[in-house]
Amino acid sequence: MAPLSLSAVRASDAAALTIADVAAVLGVDVRTVSKGIEAGTIPSVRLGRRVLIPREKFLALWTADPAPEGDR
């Protein structure tokens, strides 16, 4: 199975990504993503024991023309 790519995430209709999905897209360890979530640099939602990253908010981090801080 090929690693998940940013273009595949853009084409997906999933509402959220897992920490492992985001780590695969970014090419980093899952612990790096977890630290980004803890630091508040990666948006997340906790559902019980699961932590999910809203797909649209994740993609907004990688747009060419991000919204100003007050508009997010």
C-alpha beads as a LAMMPS data file, in Angstrom:
LAMMPS data file: protein, C-alpha beads

72 atoms
71 bonds

1 atom types
1 bond types

-500.0 500.0 xlo xhi
-500.0 500.0 ylo yhi
-500.0 500.0 zlo zhi

Masses

1 110.0

Atoms # bond

1 1 1 0.000 0.000 0.000
2 1 1 1.383 3.404 -0.999
3 1 1 1.848 6.036 1.700
4 1 1 -0.997 8.489 2.083
5 1 1 -0.366 11.734 0.197
6 1 1 -1.631 15.282 0.569
7 1 1 -3.389 15.020 -2.795
8 1 1 -5.167 11.851 -1.624
9 1 1 -6.331 13.675 1.506
10 1 1 -7.590 16.561 -0.653
11 1 1 -9.531 14.103 -2.841
12 1 1 -10.987 12.233 0.146
13 1 1 -14.449 12.882 1.508
14 1 1 -13.536 11.723 5.020
15 1 1 -14.401 14.172 7.779
16 1 1 -11.301 13.457 9.859
17 1 1 -7.853 11.909 9.763
18 1 1 -6.091 9.786 12.344
19 1 1 -2.763 10.693 13.879
20 1 1 -1.204 7.906 11.795
21 1 1 -2.752 9.343 8.599
22 1 1 -1.316 12.790 9.298
23 1 1 2.089 11.332 10.169
24 1 1 2.131 9.438 6.854
25 1 1 1.166 12.539 4.857
26 1 1 3.830 14.661 6.545
27 1 1 6.465 11.924 6.549
28 1 1 7.040 12.195 10.289
29 1 1 6.678 9.931 13.300
30 1 1 3.282 9.698 15.039
31 1 1 4.916 11.130 18.173
32 1 1 5.748 14.298 16.237
33 1 1 2.082 14.682 15.279
34 1 1 1.023 14.041 18.883
35 1 1 3.401 16.764 20.067
36 1 1 1.949 19.142 17.460
37 1 1 -1.529 18.400 18.768
38 1 1 -0.410 18.969 22.368
39 1 1 1.244 22.260 21.344
40 1 1 -1.890 23.380 19.520
41 1 1 -0.237 23.655 16.108
42 1 1 -2.274 20.782 14.669
43 1 1 -6.048 21.082 15.197
44 1 1 -7.711 18.056 16.753
45 1 1 -10.898 16.719 18.272
46 1 1 -11.001 14.174 21.071
47 1 1 -13.788 11.591 20.826
48 1 1 -13.518 9.424 23.905
49 1 1 -10.023 7.997 23.780
50 1 1 -9.584 8.717 20.053
51 1 1 -7.927 11.845 18.745
52 1 1 -8.918 12.885 15.235
53 1 1 -7.732 15.724 13.041
54 1 1 -10.507 17.476 11.062
55 1 1 -9.557 17.060 7.382
56 1 1 -10.566 20.567 6.292
57 1 1 -8.644 22.228 9.136
58 1 1 -5.593 20.084 8.387
59 1 1 -5.759 21.023 4.709
60 1 1 -6.103 24.703 5.650
61 1 1 -2.635 24.462 7.212
62 1 1 -1.237 23.695 3.742
63 1 1 -3.030 26.242 1.570
64 1 1 -0.969 28.757 -0.403
65 1 1 -2.948 31.728 0.965
66 1 1 -3.894 30.973 4.599
67 1 1 -6.486 33.082 6.380
68 1 1 -5.222 35.597 8.960
69 1 1 -4.972 34.233 12.514
70 1 1 -8.203 35.944 13.644
71 1 1 -10.219 34.399 10.785
72 1 1 -9.563 30.716 11.556

Bonds

1 1 1 2
2 1 2 3
3 1 3 4
4 1 4 5
5 1 5 6
6 1 6 7
7 1 7 8
8 1 8 9
9 1 9 10
10 1 10 11
11 1 11 12
12 1 12 13
13 1 13 14
14 1 14 15
15 1 15 16
16 1 16 17
17 1 17 18
18 1 18 19
19 1 19 20
20 1 20 21
21 1 21 22
22 1 22 23
23 1 23 24
24 1 24 25
25 1 25 26
26 1 26 27
27 1 27 28
28 1 28 29
29 1 29 30
30 1 30 31
31 1 31 32
32 1 32 33
33 1 33 34
34 1 34 35
35 1 35 36
36 1 36 37
37 1 37 38
38 1 38 39
39 1 39 40
40 1 40 41
41 1 41 42
42 1 42 43
43 1 43 44
44 1 44 45
45 1 45 46
46 1 46 47
47 1 47 48
48 1 48 49
49 1 49 50
50 1 50 51
51 1 51 52
52 1 52 53
53 1 53 54
54 1 54 55
55 1 55 56
56 1 56 57
57 1 57 58
58 1 58 59
59 1 59 60
60 1 60 61
61 1 61 62
62 1 62 63
63 1 63 64
64 1 64 65
65 1 65 66
66 1 66 67
67 1 67 68
68 1 68 69
69 1 69 70
70 1 70 71
71 1 71 72
